[in-house]
Amino acid sequence: MQLGVFTVSDVTPDPVNGNTPSEHERLMNIVAIARKAEEIGLDVFALGEHHDPPFVSSSPTTTLGSIAAQTRRIILSTSTTLITTNDPVKIAEDYSMLQHLSGGRVDLMMGRGNTGPVYPWFGRDIRQGINLALENYALLHRLWREDVVNWKGTFRTPLNGFTATPRPLDDVPPFVWHGSIRSPEIAEQAAYYGDGFFHNNIFWDMDHTRRMIELYRTRFEHYGHGPASHAIVGLGGQFFMRRNSQDAVREFRPYFDNAPVYGHGPSMEEFTASTPLTVGSPQQVLERTLGFKEQFGHYQRQLFLIDHAGLPLRTVLEQMDLLGEILPDLRKGFLEGRPADIPDAPTHASLVAAASAPDGAYRFDTGDDVTGTSDRAEATL
């Protein structure tokens, strides 16, 4: 079970003291939070991609590259890589580069984002969002697995004899999670490829989340990747802790009420009742988080939204210290009752081992749901 934190990189005024960090300060704070995540023993730090205010993370690979140079163990991920508005060729090369520079400590989460205006800025039509996600990932999947790609699609110019550079580290691509909170097509896409599915359920009720995960697991088995229980699932969440639960509620309320992610909507009490948001004591956060496996079954990755809504860096680091205190109990609780055949979340080391396994545990995909059977598959069938 991988435990970690993620940031959406919003630059938001602190509703308590009115201070607004500069973009430079916010970026430096994100790096400090990543270092803190490794210090307290977390497994993953993830960063979103945005191209519109109030968010500042327009180039996740640049930030994660800087963090890679300042850390040694933690996995660096994205909480969104925009598969719809980015060129898949650039994604292939940027993340292979980051994979090399981080020593394999990188994976990424494909998503469409939640800000519609981005599409025309990059010459895309939001009405084609799902189709873009399907076609672009089909190409990206091949670019990482085939040394020479010949390809023709709908949304970009054809490729003739193209080789993406650098090639993936150890000839093993970064592991991919497909992130979605509402689109069954993306759960289907993740299942088709045998990739991970991440439901960032910070906005949605538990019933909706359960249905999406069940769809993914059912289709994962349908496509022959193994039993549904072996599907790779990740969940989002969020918390605000103080040792006294009443202090947590009192302190977090102004931040919740003004948050760009969910402020000015349902009350904090309504939100905590229907979504994973937990505002209270460390014990309450521990119990609520461990309850997710009762709701959704055993899964592989749990990430928490940690810094947003104008929370000052000092407060965020205090939250992480409290998380570090309950981390051993979180790990122990997630292991309880976990069947031995439930797979761990993939890492670069485990993917390299699978690639060299004599029993063929690792295999090249034989095609995709957009462009059909790959050249490599045709040559080996």
Salt bridges, closest charged atoms under 4 A:
ASP10 OD1 - ARG26 NH2 3.45
GLU39 OE2 - LYS36 NZ 3.36
ASP43 OD2 - ARG331 NH1 2.92
GLU49 OE2 - HIS51 NE2 2.70
ASP87 OD2 - ARG156 NH2 2.99
ASP94 OD1 - LYS90 NZ 2.66
ASP107 OD2 - ARG301 NH2 2.71
ASP125 OD2 - ARG127 NH2 2.97
GLU146 OE2 - ARG142 NE 3.02
ASP147 OD1 - ARG167 NE 3.32
ASP170 OD2 - HIS348 NE2 2.75
GLU188 OE1 - ARG219 NE 2.95
ASP195 OD2 - HIS178 NE2 2.82
ASP207 OD1 - ARG210 NH1 2.73
ASP247 OD1 - ARG250 NH2 3.52
GLU251 OE1 - ARG242 NE 2.78
GLU269 OE2 - ARG253 NH2 2.57
ASP307 OD2 - ARG26 NH1 2.65
GLU318 OE1 - ARG242 NH2 2.89
ASP321 OD1 - LYS36 NZ 2.74
GLU325 OE2 - ARG243 NH2 2.75
ASP341 OD2 - HIS230 NE2 3.17
ASP375 OD2 - ARG142 NH2 3.42
